[in-house]
Amino acid sequence: MGGGLHSFSVNVTWTGAGSEGTTSYTSYSRDHEVVVEGKPPLLGSADAAFRGDASRYSPEDLFVASLSQCHMLWALHMAARAGVVVVGYSDRATGTMRVESAGAGQFVEVTLRPQLTVVRDVDEAVVAKIHDDAHAHCFIARSVNFPVRHVPLVTEVVTPR
């Protein structure tokens, strides 16, 4: 990838104006579309706790997902660099957000629970280093002002086919 600046462009279009728009806090839907050129749209809304549609992706969902994705991609890179053959990866990521009485808020932590599936036993110290190095390199984790913890789960070993 190399050094330098990289730009990313996302279009967000509100689709929830209905017939009344923002005549009141309850008059409009929080529905919107998130579109990156050449990719399928993501249907977004506010979290259900904030009058959104729970069947759509919230900014909070996507934020936690971006931290998980970034860690995974770096962990796979670090595993390949370390000679660890990973054939499966999953993560059960959670985020905690504090909302103040006036309505503003912020994330206070995200916890990643990555699990690797590998083709042969790997020393726990090697797995720990893979995740530590991934965390140190993740662009998204390096950009936030709260702790992003990673708690690797037991690594599964499968027999190669």
MODELLER restraints for C-alpha pairs under 7 A, 6 or more apart:
rsr = mdl.restraints
at = mdl.atoms
rsr.add(forms.Gaussian(group=physical.xy_distance, feature=features.Distance(at['CA:9:A'], at['CA:36:A']), mean=6.72, stdev=0.5))
rsr.add(forms.Gaussian(group=physical.xy_distance, feature=features.Distance(at['CA:10:A'], at['CA:34:A']), mean=6.91, stdev=0.5))
rsr.add(forms.Gaussian(group=physical.xy_distance, feature=features.Distance(at['CA:10:A'], at['CA:35:A']), mean=5.88, stdev=0.5))
rsr.add(forms.Gaussian(group=physical.xy_distance, feature=features.Distance(at['CA:10:A'], at['CA:36:A']), mean=4.99, stdev=0.5))
rsr.add(forms.Gaussian(group=physical.xy_distance, feature=features.Distance(at['CA:11:A'], at['CA:34:A']), mean=5.86, stdev=0.5))
rsr.add(forms.Gaussian(group=physical.xy_distance, feature=features.Distance(at['CA:11:A'], at['CA:35:A']), mean=5.08, stdev=0.5))
rsr.add(forms.Gaussian(group=physical.xy_distance, feature=features.Distance(at['CA:11:A'], at['CA:36:A']), mean=6.29, stdev=0.5))
rsr.add(forms.Gaussian(group=physical.xy_distance, feature=features.Distance(at['CA:12:A'], at['CA:32:A']), mean=6.81, stdev=0.5))
rsr.add(forms.Gaussian(group=physical.xy_distance, feature=features.Distance(at['CA:12:A'], at['CA:33:A']), mean=5.64, stdev=0.5))
rsr.add(forms.Gaussian(group=physical.xy_distance, feature=features.Distance(at['CA:12:A'], at['CA:34:A']), mean=4.65, stdev=0.5))
rsr.add(forms.Gaussian(group=physical.xy_distance, feature=features.Distance(at['CA:12:A'], at['CA:35:A']), mean=6.30, stdev=0.5))
rsr.add(forms.Gaussian(group=physical.xy_distance, feature=features.Distance(at['CA:13:A'], at['CA:32:A']), mean=5.46, stdev=0.5))
rsr.add(forms.Gaussian(group=physical.xy_distance, feature=features.Distance(at['CA:13:A'], at['CA:33:A']), mean=5.34, stdev=0.5))
rsr.add(forms.Gaussian(group=physical.xy_distance, feature=features.Distance(at['CA:13:A'], at['CA:34:A']), mean=6.76, stdev=0.5))
rsr.add(forms.Gaussian(group=physical.xy_distance, feature=features.Distance(at['CA:14:A'], at['CA:31:A']), mean=6.25, stdev=0.5))
rsr.add(forms.Gaussian(group=physical.xy_distance, feature=features.Distance(at['CA:14:A'], at['CA:32:A']), mean=4.18, stdev=0.5))
rsr.add(forms.Gaussian(group=physical.xy_distance, feature=features.Distance(at['CA:14:A'], at['CA:33:A']), mean=6.55, stdev=0.5))
rsr.add(forms.Gaussian(group=physical.xy_distance, feature=features.Distance(at['CA:15:A'], at['CA:31:A']), mean=5.57, stdev=0.5))
rsr.add(forms.Gaussian(group=physical.xy_distance, feature=features.Distance(at['CA:15:A'], at['CA:32:A']), mean=4.86, stdev=0.5))
rsr.add(forms.Gaussian(group=physical.xy_distance, feature=features.Distance(at['CA:16:A'], at['CA:28:A']), mean=5.93, stdev=0.5))
rsr.add(forms.Gaussian(group=physical.xy_distance, feature=features.Distance(at['CA:16:A'], at['CA:29:A']), mean=4.33, stdev=0.5))
rsr.add(forms.Gaussian(group=physical.xy_distance, feature=features.Distance(at['CA:16:A'], at['CA:30:A']), mean=5.69, stdev=0.5))
rsr.add(forms.Gaussian(group=physical.xy_distance, feature=features.Distance(at['CA:16:A'], at['CA:31:A']), mean=4.93, stdev=0.5))
rsr.add(forms.Gaussian(group=physical.xy_distance, feature=features.Distance(at['CA:16:A'], at['CA:32:A']), mean=6.58, stdev=0.5))
rsr.add(forms.Gaussian(group=physical.xy_distance, feature=features.Distance(at['CA:17:A'], at['CA:28:A']), mean=5.38, stdev=0.5))
rsr.add(forms.Gaussian(group=physical.xy_distance, feature=features.Distance(at['CA:17:A'], at['CA:29:A']), mean=6.34, stdev=0.5))
rsr.add(forms.Gaussian(group=physical.xy_distance, feature=features.Distance(at['CA:18:A'], at['CA:28:A']), mean=6.33, stdev=0.5))
rsr.add(forms.Gaussian(group=physical.xy_distance, feature=features.Distance(at['CA:20:A'], at['CA:27:A']), mean=6.30, stdev=0.5))
rsr.add(forms.Gaussian(group=physical.xy_distance, feature=features.Distance(at['CA:20:A'], at['CA:28:A']), mean=6.96, stdev=0.5))
rsr.add(forms.Gaussian(group=physical.xy_distance, feature=features.Distance(at['CA:21:A'], at['CA:27:A']), mean=6.52, stdev=0.5))
rsr.add(forms.Gaussian(group=physical.xy_distance, feature=features.Distance(at['CA:21:A'], at['CA:28:A']), mean=5.52, stdev=0.5))
rsr.add(forms.Gaussian(group=physical.xy_distance, feature=features.Distance(at['CA:22:A'], at['CA:28:A']), mean=5.83, stdev=0.5))
rsr.add(forms.Gaussian(group=physical.xy_distance, feature=features.Distance(at['CA:30:A'], at['CA:45:A']), mean=4.97, stdev=0.5))
rsr.add(forms.Gaussian(group=physical.xy_distance, feature=features.Distance(at['CA:30:A'], at['CA:46:A']), mean=5.63, stdev=0.5))
rsr.add(forms.Gaussian(group=physical.xy_distance, feature=features.Distance(at['CA:30:A'], at['CA:52:A']), mean=5.53, stdev=0.5))
rsr.add(forms.Gaussian(group=physical.xy_distance, feature=features.Distance(at['CA:31:A'], at['CA:44:A']), mean=5.73, stdev=0.5))
rsr.add(forms.Gaussian(group=physical.xy_distance, feature=features.Distance(at['CA:31:A'], at['CA:45:A']), mean=4.35, stdev=0.5))
rsr.add(forms.Gaussian(group=physical.xy_distance, feature=features.Distance(at['CA:32:A'], at['CA:43:A']), mean=6.21, stdev=0.5))
rsr.add(forms.Gaussian(group=physical.xy_distance, feature=features.Distance(at['CA:32:A'], at['CA:44:A']), mean=5.03, stdev=0.5))
rsr.add(forms.Gaussian(group=physical.xy_distance, feature=features.Distance(at['CA:32:A'], at['CA:45:A']), mean=5.87, stdev=0.5))
rsr.add(forms.Gaussian(group=physical.xy_distance, feature=features.Distance(at['CA:33:A'], at['CA:41:A']), mean=6.26, stdev=0.5))
rsr.add(forms.Gaussian(group=physical.xy_distance, feature=features.Distance(at['CA:33:A'], at['CA:42:A']), mean=5.74, stdev=0.5))
rsr.add(forms.Gaussian(group=physical.xy_distance, feature=features.Distance(at['CA:33:A'], at['CA:43:A']), mean=4.86, stdev=0.5))
rsr.add(forms.Gaussian(group=physical.xy_distance, feature=features.Distance(at['CA:33:A'], at['CA:44:A']), mean=5.52, stdev=0.5))
rsr.add(forms.Gaussian(group=physical.xy_distance, feature=features.Distance(at['CA:34:A'], at['CA:41:A']), mean=5.63, stdev=0.5))
rsr.add(forms.Gaussian(group=physical.xy_distance, feature=features.Distance(at['CA:34:A'], at['CA:42:A']), mean=5.05, stdev=0.5))
rsr.add(forms.Gaussian(group=physical.xy_distance, feature=features.Distance(at['CA:34:A'], at['CA:43:A']), mean=6.45, stdev=0.5))
rsr.add(forms.Gaussian(group=physical.xy_distance, feature=features.Distance(at['CA:34:A'], at['CA:44:A']), mean=6.62, stdev=0.5))
rsr.add(forms.Gaussian(group=physical.xy_distance, feature=features.Distance(at['CA:35:A'], at['CA:41:A']), mean=4.74, stdev=0.5))
rsr.add(forms.Gaussian(group=physical.xy_distance, feature=features.Distance(at['CA:35:A'], at['CA:42:A']), mean=6.54, stdev=0.5))
rsr.add(forms.Gaussian(group=physical.xy_distance, feature=features.Distance(at['CA:43:A'], at['CA:56:A']), mean=5.52, stdev=0.5))
rsr.add(forms.Gaussian(group=physical.xy_distance, feature=features.Distance(at['CA:43:A'], at['CA:57:A']), mean=6.19, stdev=0.5))
rsr.add(forms.Gaussian(group=physical.xy_distance, feature=features.Distance(at['CA:44:A'], at['CA:56:A']), mean=4.98, stdev=0.5))
rsr.add(forms.Gaussian(group=physical.xy_distance, feature=features.Distance(at['CA:44:A'], at['CA:57:A']), mean=4.58, stdev=0.5))
rsr.add(forms.Gaussian(group=physical.xy_distance, feature=features.Distance(at['CA:44:A'], at['CA:58:A']), mean=5.62, stdev=0.5))
rsr.add(forms.Gaussian(group=physical.xy_distance, feature=features.Distance(at['CA:45:A'], at['CA:52:A']), mean=5.30, stdev=0.5))
rsr.add(forms.Gaussian(group=physical.xy_distance, feature=features.Distance(at['CA:45:A'], at['CA:53:A']), mean=5.71, stdev=0.5))
rsr.add(forms.Gaussian(group=physical.xy_distance, feature=features.Distance(at['CA:45:A'], at['CA:56:A']), mean=5.67, stdev=0.5))
rsr.add(forms.Gaussian(group=physical.xy_distance, feature=features.Distance(at['CA:45:A'], at['CA:57:A']), mean=6.07, stdev=0.5))
rsr.add(forms.Gaussian(group=physical.xy_distance, feature=features.Distance(at['CA:45:A'], at['CA:58:A']), mean=5.25, stdev=0.5))
rsr.add(forms.Gaussian(group=physical.xy_distance, feature=features.Distance(at['CA:46:A'], at['CA:52:A']), mean=4.11, stdev=0.5))
rsr.add(forms.Gaussian(group=physical.xy_distance, feature=features.Distance(at['CA:46:A'], at['CA:53:A']), mean=6.58, stdev=0.5))
rsr.add(forms.Gaussian(group=physical.xy_distance, feature=features.Distance(at['CA:46:A'], at['CA:58:A']), mean=5.08, stdev=0.5))
rsr.add(forms.Gaussian(group=physical.xy_distance, feature=features.Distance(at['CA:46:A'], at['CA:59:A']), mean=7.00, stdev=0.5))
rsr.add(forms.Gaussian(group=physical.xy_distance, feature=features.Distance(at['CA:47:A'], at['CA:53:A']), mean=6.73, stdev=0.5))
rsr.add(forms.Gaussian(group=physical.xy_distance, feature=features.Distance(at['CA:47:A'], at['CA:54:A']), mean=6.21, stdev=0.5))
rsr.add(forms.Gaussian(group=physical.xy_distance, feature=features.Distance(at['CA:47:A'], at['CA:58:A']), mean=5.23, stdev=0.5))
rsr.add(forms.Gaussian(group=physical.xy_distance, feature=features.Distance(at['CA:48:A'], at['CA:54:A']), mean=5.02, stdev=0.5))
rsr.add(forms.Gaussian(group=physical.xy_distance, feature=features.Distance(at['CA:64:A'], at['CA:93:A']), mean=6.91, stdev=0.5))
rsr.add(forms.Gaussian(group=physical.xy_distance, feature=features.Distance(at['CA:64:A'], at['CA:94:A']), mean=6.85, stdev=0.5))
rsr.add(forms.Gaussian(group=physical.xy_distance, feature=features.Distance(at['CA:64:A'], at['CA:95:A']), mean=6.18, stdev=0.5))
rsr.add(forms.Gaussian(group=physical.xy_distance, feature=features.Distance(at['CA:67:A'], at['CA:140:A']), mean=5.85, stdev=0.5))
rsr.add(forms.Gaussian(group=physical.xy_distance, feature=features.Distance(at['CA:67:A'], at['CA:141:A']), mean=6.19, stdev=0.5))
rsr.add(forms.Gaussian(group=physical.xy_distance, feature=features.Distance(at['CA:68:A'], at['CA:93:A']), mean=6.44, stdev=0.5))
rsr.add(forms.Gaussian(group=physical.xy_distance, feature=features.Distance(at['CA:68:A'], at['CA:112:A']), mean=6.45, stdev=0.5))
rsr.add(forms.Gaussian(group=physical.xy_distance, feature=features.Distance(at['CA:70:A'], at['CA:138:A']), mean=5.67, stdev=0.5))
rsr.add(forms.Gaussian(group=physical.xy_distance, feature=features.Distance(at['CA:70:A'], at['CA:140:A']), mean=6.60, stdev=0.5))
rsr.add(forms.Gaussian(group=physical.xy_distance, feature=features.Distance(at['CA:71:A'], at['CA:134:A']), mean=5.75, stdev=0.5))
rsr.add(forms.Gaussian(group=physical.xy_distance, feature=features.Distance(at['CA:71:A'], at['CA:135:A']), mean=6.13, stdev=0.5))
rsr.add(forms.Gaussian(group=physical.xy_distance, feature=features.Distance(at['CA:71:A'], at['CA:138:A']), mean=5.80, stdev=0.5))
rsr.add(forms.Gaussian(group=physical.xy_distance, feature=features.Distance(at['CA:74:A'], at['CA:134:A']), mean=4.70, stdev=0.5))
rsr.add(forms.Gaussian(group=physical.xy_distance, feature=features.Distance(at['CA:74:A'], at['CA:137:A']), mean=6.93, stdev=0.5))
rsr.add(forms.Gaussian(group=physical.xy_distance, feature=features.Distance(at['CA:74:A'], at['CA:138:A']), mean=6.45, stdev=0.5))
rsr.add(forms.Gaussian(group=physical.xy_distance, feature=features.Distance(at['CA:75:A'], at['CA:130:A']), mean=5.82, stdev=0.5))
rsr.add(forms.Gaussian(group=physical.xy_distance, feature=features.Distance(at['CA:75:A'], at['CA:131:A']), mean=5.84, stdev=0.5))
rsr.add(forms.Gaussian(group=physical.xy_distance, feature=features.Distance(at['CA:75:A'], at['CA:134:A']), mean=4.90, stdev=0.5))
rsr.add(forms.Gaussian(group=physical.xy_distance, feature=features.Distance(at['CA:78:A'], at['CA:130:A']), mean=5.46, stdev=0.5))
rsr.add(forms.Gaussian(group=physical.xy_distance, feature=features.Distance(at['CA:78:A'], at['CA:133:A']), mean=6.99, stdev=0.5))
rsr.add(forms.Gaussian(group=physical.xy_distance, feature=features.Distance(at['CA:78:A'], at['CA:134:A']), mean=6.60, stdev=0.5))
rsr.add(forms.Gaussian(group=physical.xy_distance, feature=features.Distance(at['CA:79:A'], at['CA:85:A']), mean=6.87, stdev=0.5))
rsr.add(forms.Gaussian(group=physical.xy_distance, feature=features.Distance(at['CA:79:A'], at['CA:130:A']), mean=6.03, stdev=0.5))
rsr.add(forms.Gaussian(group=physical.xy_distance, feature=features.Distance(at['CA:85:A'], at['CA:118:A']), mean=5.59, stdev=0.5))
rsr.add(forms.Gaussian(group=physical.xy_distance, feature=features.Distance(at['CA:85:A'], at['CA:119:A']), mean=6.06, stdev=0.5))
rsr.add(forms.Gaussian(group=physical.xy_distance, feature=features.Distance(at['CA:86:A'], at['CA:116:A']), mean=6.45, stdev=0.5))
rsr.add(forms.Gaussian(group=physical.xy_distance, feature=features.Distance(at['CA:86:A'], at['CA:117:A']), mean=5.68, stdev=0.5))
rsr.add(forms.Gaussian(group=physical.xy_distance, feature=features.Distance(at['CA:86:A'], at['CA:118:A']), mean=4.42, stdev=0.5))
rsr.add(forms.Gaussian(group=physical.xy_distance, feature=features.Distance(at['CA:86:A'], at['CA:119:A']), mean=6.75, stdev=0.5))
rsr.add(forms.Gaussian(group=physical.xy_distance, feature=features.Distance(at['CA:87:A'], at['CA:117:A']), mean=5.61, stdev=0.5))
rsr.add(forms.Gaussian(group=physical.xy_distance, feature=features.Distance(at['CA:87:A'], at['CA:118:A']), mean=5.63, stdev=0.5))
rsr.add(forms.Gaussian(group=physical.xy_distance, feature=features.Distance(at['CA:88:A'], at['CA:116:A']), mean=5.83, stdev=0.5))
rsr.add(forms.Gaussian(group=physical.xy_distance, feature=features.Distance(at['CA:88:A'], at['CA:117:A']), mean=4.56, stdev=0.5))
rsr.add(forms.Gaussian(group=physical.xy_distance, feature=features.Distance(at['CA:88:A'], at['CA:118:A']), mean=6.95, stdev=0.5))
rsr.add(forms.Gaussian(group=physical.xy_distance, feature=features.Distance(at['CA:89:A'], at['CA:115:A']), mean=5.63, stdev=0.5))
rsr.add(forms.Gaussian(group=physical.xy_distance, feature=features.Distance(at['CA:89:A'], at['CA:116:A']), mean=4.71, stdev=0.5))
rsr.add(forms.Gaussian(group=physical.xy_distance, feature=features.Distance(at['CA:89:A'], at['CA:117:A']), mean=6.03, stdev=0.5))
rsr.add(forms.Gaussian(group=physical.xy_distance, feature=features.Distance(at['CA:90:A'], at['CA:114:A']), mean=5.70, stdev=0.5))
rsr.add(forms.Gaussian(group=physical.xy_distance, feature=features.Distance(at['CA:90:A'], at['CA:115:A']), mean=5.33, stdev=0.5))
rsr.add(forms.Gaussian(group=physical.xy_distance, feature=features.Distance(at['CA:90:A'], at['CA:116:A']), mean=6.85, stdev=0.5))
rsr.add(forms.Gaussian(group=physical.xy_distance, feature=features.Distance(at['CA:91:A'], at['CA:112:A']), mean=6.44, stdev=0.5))
rsr.add(forms.Gaussian(group=physical.xy_distance, feature=features.Distance(at['CA:91:A'], at['CA:113:A']), mean=5.10, stdev=0.5))
rsr.add(forms.Gaussian(group=physical.xy_distance, feature=features.Distance(at['CA:91:A'], at['CA:114:A']), mean=4.24, stdev=0.5))
rsr.add(forms.Gaussian(group=physical.xy_distance, feature=features.Distance(at['CA:91:A'], at['CA:115:A']), mean=6.15, stdev=0.5))
rsr.add(forms.Gaussian(group=physical.xy_distance, feature=features.Distance(at['CA:92:A'], at['CA:112:A']), mean=6.35, stdev=0.5))
rsr.add(forms.Gaussian(group=physical.xy_distance, feature=features.Distance(at['CA:92:A'], at['CA:113:A']), mean=5.29, stdev=0.5))
rsr.add(forms.Gaussian(group=physical.xy_distance, feature=features.Distance(at['CA:92:A'], at['CA:114:A']), mean=6.87, stdev=0.5))
rsr.add(forms.Gaussian(group=physical.xy_distance, feature=features.Distance(at['CA:93:A'], at['CA:111:A']), mean=5.67, stdev=0.5))
rsr.add(forms.Gaussian(group=physical.xy_distance, feature=features.Distance(at['CA:93:A'], at['CA:112:A']), mean=4.40, stdev=0.5))
rsr.add(forms.Gaussian(group=physical.xy_distance, feature=features.Distance(at['CA:93:A'], at['CA:113:A']), mean=5.88, stdev=0.5))
rsr.add(forms.Gaussian(group=physical.xy_distance, feature=features.Distance(at['CA:94:A'], at['CA:110:A']), mean=5.67, stdev=0.5))
rsr.add(forms.Gaussian(group=physical.xy_distance, feature=features.Distance(at['CA:94:A'], at['CA:111:A']), mean=5.38, stdev=0.5))
rsr.add(forms.Gaussian(group=physical.xy_distance, feature=features.Distance(at['CA:94:A'], at['CA:112:A']), mean=6.63, stdev=0.5))
rsr.add(forms.Gaussian(group=physical.xy_distance, feature=features.Distance(at['CA:95:A'], at['CA:109:A']), mean=5.87, stdev=0.5))
rsr.add(forms.Gaussian(group=physical.xy_distance, feature=features.Distance(at['CA:95:A'], at['CA:110:A']), mean=4.15, stdev=0.5))
rsr.add(forms.Gaussian(group=physical.xy_distance, feature=features.Distance(at['CA:95:A'], at['CA:111:A']), mean=6.31, stdev=0.5))
rsr.add(forms.Gaussian(group=physical.xy_distance, feature=features.Distance(at['CA:96:A'], at['CA:107:A']), mean=5.71, stdev=0.5))
rsr.add(forms.Gaussian(group=physical.xy_distance, feature=features.Distance(at['CA:96:A'], at['CA:108:A']), mean=5.80, stdev=0.5))
rsr.add(forms.Gaussian(group=physical.xy_distance, feature=features.Distance(at['CA:96:A'], at['CA:109:A']), mean=5.49, stdev=0.5))
rsr.add(forms.Gaussian(group=physical.xy_distance, feature=features.Distance(at['CA:96:A'], at['CA:110:A']), mean=6.25, stdev=0.5))
rsr.add(forms.Gaussian(group=physical.xy_distance, feature=features.Distance(at['CA:97:A'], at['CA:105:A']), mean=6.98, stdev=0.5))
rsr.add(forms.Gaussian(group=physical.xy_distance, feature=features.Distance(at['CA:97:A'], at['CA:106:A']), mean=5.49, stdev=0.5))
rsr.add(forms.Gaussian(group=physical.xy_distance, feature=features.Distance(at['CA:97:A'], at['CA:107:A']), mean=3.98, stdev=0.5))
rsr.add(forms.Gaussian(group=physical.xy_distance, feature=features.Distance(at['CA:97:A'], at['CA:108:A']), mean=5.61, stdev=0.5))
rsr.add(forms.Gaussian(group=physical.xy_distance, feature=features.Distance(at['CA:98:A'], at['CA:105:A']), mean=5.44, stdev=0.5))
rsr.add(forms.Gaussian(group=physical.xy_distance, feature=features.Distance(at['CA:98:A'], at['CA:106:A']), mean=5.62, stdev=0.5))
rsr.add(forms.Gaussian(group=physical.xy_distance, feature=features.Distance(at['CA:98:A'], at['CA:107:A']), mean=6.17, stdev=0.5))
rsr.add(forms.Gaussian(group=physical.xy_distance, feature=features.Distance(at['CA:98:A'], at['CA:108:A']), mean=6.68, stdev=0.5))
rsr.add(forms.Gaussian(group=physical.xy_distance, feature=features.Distance(at['CA:99:A'], at['CA:105:A']), mean=4.10, stdev=0.5))
rsr.add(forms.Gaussian(group=physical.xy_distance, feature=features.Distance(at['CA:99:A'], at['CA:106:A']), mean=6.66, stdev=0.5))
rsr.add(forms.Gaussian(group=physical.xy_distance, feature=features.Distance(at['CA:108:A'], at['CA:146:A']), mean=5.53, stdev=0.5))
rsr.add(forms.Gaussian(group=physical.xy_distance, feature=features.Distance(at['CA:109:A'], at['CA:146:A']), mean=5.57, stdev=0.5))
rsr.add(forms.Gaussian(group=physical.xy_distance, feature=features.Distance(at['CA:109:A'], at['CA:147:A']), mean=5.08, stdev=0.5))
rsr.add(forms.Gaussian(group=physical.xy_distance, feature=features.Distance(at['CA:109:A'], at['CA:148:A']), mean=5.83, stdev=0.5))
rsr.add(forms.Gaussian(group=physical.xy_distance, feature=features.Distance(at['CA:110:A'], at['CA:147:A']), mean=6.63, stdev=0.5))
rsr.add(forms.Gaussian(group=physical.xy_distance, feature=features.Distance(at['CA:110:A'], at['CA:148:A']), mean=4.86, stdev=0.5))
rsr.add(forms.Gaussian(group=physical.xy_distance, feature=features.Distance(at['CA:110:A'], at['CA:149:A']), mean=6.23, stdev=0.5))
rsr.add(forms.Gaussian(group=physical.xy_distance, feature=features.Distance(at['CA:111:A'], at['CA:148:A']), mean=5.82, stdev=0.5))
rsr.add(forms.Gaussian(group=physical.xy_distance, feature=features.Distance(at['CA:111:A'], at['CA:149:A']), mean=4.69, stdev=0.5))
rsr.add(forms.Gaussian(group=physical.xy_distance, feature=features.Distance(at['CA:111:A'], at['CA:150:A']), mean=5.67, stdev=0.5))
rsr.add(forms.Gaussian(group=physical.xy_distance, feature=features.Distance(at['CA:112:A'], at['CA:149:A']), mean=6.08, stdev=0.5))
rsr.add(forms.Gaussian(group=physical.xy_distance, feature=features.Distance(at['CA:112:A'], at['CA:150:A']), mean=4.59, stdev=0.5))
rsr.add(forms.Gaussian(group=physical.xy_distance, feature=features.Distance(at['CA:112:A'], at['CA:151:A']), mean=6.09, stdev=0.5))
rsr.add(forms.Gaussian(group=physical.xy_distance, feature=features.Distance(at['CA:113:A'], at['CA:150:A']), mean=5.86, stdev=0.5))
rsr.add(forms.Gaussian(group=physical.xy_distance, feature=features.Distance(at['CA:113:A'], at['CA:151:A']), mean=4.92, stdev=0.5))
rsr.add(forms.Gaussian(group=physical.xy_distance, feature=features.Distance(at['CA:113:A'], at['CA:152:A']), mean=5.20, stdev=0.5))
rsr.add(forms.Gaussian(group=physical.xy_distance, feature=features.Distance(at['CA:113:A'], at['CA:153:A']), mean=6.17, stdev=0.5))
rsr.add(forms.Gaussian(group=physical.xy_distance, feature=features.Distance(at['CA:114:A'], at['CA:151:A']), mean=6.85, stdev=0.5))
rsr.add(forms.Gaussian(group=physical.xy_distance, feature=features.Distance(at['CA:114:A'], at['CA:152:A']), mean=4.93, stdev=0.5))
rsr.add(forms.Gaussian(group=physical.xy_distance, feature=features.Distance(at['CA:114:A'], at['CA:153:A']), mean=6.10, stdev=0.5))
rsr.add(forms.Gaussian(group=physical.xy_distance, feature=features.Distance(at['CA:115:A'], at['CA:152:A']), mean=5.89, stdev=0.5))
rsr.add(forms.Gaussian(group=physical.xy_distance, feature=features.Distance(at['CA:115:A'], at['CA:153:A']), mean=5.09, stdev=0.5))
rsr.add(forms.Gaussian(group=physical.xy_distance, feature=features.Distance(at['CA:115:A'], at['CA:154:A']), mean=6.49, stdev=0.5))
rsr.add(forms.Gaussian(group=physical.xy_distance, feature=features.Distance(at['CA:115:A'], at['CA:155:A']), mean=5.73, stdev=0.5))
rsr.add(forms.Gaussian(group=physical.xy_distance, feature=features.Distance(at['CA:116:A'], at['CA:155:A']), mean=5.09, stdev=0.5))
rsr.add(forms.Gaussian(group=physical.xy_distance, feature=features.Distance(at['CA:116:A'], at['CA:156:A']), mean=6.30, stdev=0.5))
rsr.add(forms.Gaussian(group=physical.xy_distance, feature=features.Distance(at['CA:117:A'], at['CA:155:A']), mean=5.86, stdev=0.5))
rsr.add(forms.Gaussian(group=physical.xy_distance, feature=features.Distance(at['CA:117:A'], at['CA:156:A']), mean=4.60, stdev=0.5))
rsr.add(forms.Gaussian(group=physical.xy_distance, feature=features.Distance(at['CA:117:A'], at['CA:157:A']), mean=5.62, stdev=0.5))
rsr.add(forms.Gaussian(group=physical.xy_distance, feature=features.Distance(at['CA:117:A'], at['CA:158:A']), mean=6.84, stdev=0.5))
rsr.add(forms.Gaussian(group=physical.xy_distance, feature=features.Distance(at['CA:118:A'], at['CA:156:A']), mean=6.24, stdev=0.5))
rsr.add(forms.Gaussian(group=physical.xy_distance, feature=features.Distance(at['CA:118:A'], at['CA:157:A']), mean=4.93, stdev=0.5))
rsr.add(forms.Gaussian(group=physical.xy_distance, feature=features.Distance(at['CA:118:A'], at['CA:158:A']), mean=6.15, stdev=0.5))
rsr.add(forms.Gaussian(group=physical.xy_distance, feature=features.Distance(at['CA:119:A'], at['CA:157:A']), mean=5.45, stdev=0.5))
rsr.add(forms.Gaussian(group=physical.xy_distance, feature=features.Distance(at['CA:119:A'], at['CA:158:A']), mean=5.01, stdev=0.5))
rsr.add(forms.Gaussian(group=physical.xy_distance, feature=features.Distance(at['CA:119:A'], at['CA:159:A']), mean=5.64, stdev=0.5))
rsr.add(forms.Gaussian(group=physical.xy_distance, feature=features.Distance(at['CA:119:A'], at['CA:160:A']), mean=5.86, stdev=0.5))
rsr.add(forms.Gaussian(group=physical.xy_distance, feature=features.Distance(at['CA:120:A'], at['CA:157:A']), mean=5.70, stdev=0.5))
rsr.add(forms.Gaussian(group=physical.xy_distance, feature=features.Distance(at['CA:120:A'], at['CA:158:A']), mean=6.93, stdev=0.5))
rsr.add(forms.Gaussian(group=physical.xy_distance, feature=features.Distance(at['CA:121:A'], at['CA:157:A']), mean=6.22, stdev=0.5))
rsr.add(forms.Gaussian(group=physical.xy_distance, feature=features.Distance(at['CA:135:A'], at['CA:141:A']), mean=6.90, stdev=0.5))
rsr.add(forms.Gaussian(group=physical.xy_distance, feature=features.Distance(at['CA:141:A'], at['CA:148:A']), mean=6.40, stdev=0.5))
